Amino acid sequence: MGIIRLPPIISSVKQYHKLHSVLSRKQISDVPKGHFAVYVGETEKKKRYVVPIAYLNHSLFQELLQISEEEFGFQHSMGGLTIPCNEDAFFHVTSRLNNSL
């Protein structure tokens, strides 16, 4: 059996995909295990927050998710879960959740 050499174009494509996967992981890596990121806001400029996965089981947070589903369906323009409420309302819900967990 001989050695098969890949043409430079195929090698470059593989390097591109490897680099892309590393960069994608870096963007996600700032979310600690057991948490997920959400985008919150009513305007075009939304803020990103990292919240515990345990919030998903709570009825208050599920109400926010229902609002999000009604507004966006499953096509979120930010690429992640977007919650269309003002930040004060989000802080109110998450502070109540923090006290109950």
Helices and strands as residue ranges (DSSP letters): H 8-28, E 35-40, E 47-52, G 53-57, H 59-72, E 81-83, H 87-100
